[in-house]
Amino acid sequence: MPVPTLYVEGKDDISVISNLLLRHGVDTECGNKHLKIQDKGGVDSVLDFMPDVIRSSTEYPVGFVIDIDIKVIDRWNSVSTKLREVGITPPDNCPSNGFFGQLPEYQHRFGVWLMPDCTTDYSKMEHIVQSLIPQYDPLWSHAQQSVTHAMNLVGEANKIIAEEEKRWKKFRDVDRIKAEVHTWLAWQRSPGVPFGTAIKERILGHDSPQAINFLRWIKDLYGLPQLVNL
């Protein structure tokens, strides 16, 4: 039996979203039941796919989740360009509760969510994962400090290496949150498990304000009755 679809950037998104839903009573069987969660292999693919999917989704609601990653206004402008292709006039900014739209001739709505919160520049899915770390966890601040220390070590080491191609490689500043969250996960009772597994195994929480806002968007778009308590 066909089910509505949510298009995301990659497999980590499927794991995080399906396990968040599972913790809230909706077992999608890893994005295959009640709600089909399909990865398109990157933000550009999701954006390029968006107009055709909206035009062809006549029987069910359809949604799109992409990381902000850059300035949120720039990300929203790229989304808005695609929405105009199907005749939708988007607002100047992405609504903080996610975007909902509908073509006049179609029964069902479509939606867009900019991960994690539709509003914060340079943020991404790892920020919603970070929001699920238990409050006052003593290892979180230590993980952040350790990442800073690692960056400084590489920076100092590279000062004495003249040839750029021989310098030690480090993550980009925009990916710092990834390094911090993965470092924290490396110190848990099941070291280094994927994000979704950490949610399922209750290493991470499931009801931070960011997570609840995102799940409310899913509830409103797809009408999942199991999410009535959000």
FENLIN-V229871 format. One line per field, one symbol per residue. burial: b if it has 24 or more other ideal C-beta (glycine too) atoms within 12 Angstrom, else e. Layout:
# FENLIN-V229871
burial->???
This chain:
# FENLIN-V229871
burial->eeebbbbbbbebbbbbbbbbbbbbebebebbeebbbbbbbeebeebbebbbebbeebeebbbbbbbbbbeebeebbebbbebbeebebebeeebbebbbbbeeeeeebbbbbbbbbbbbbebbbbbbbbbbbbeeeeeebeebeeebeeebeeeeeeeeeeeeeeeeeeeeeeeebbbbbbbbbbeebeeeebbbbbbbbeebbbbbbebbbbbbbbbbbbbebeebeeb
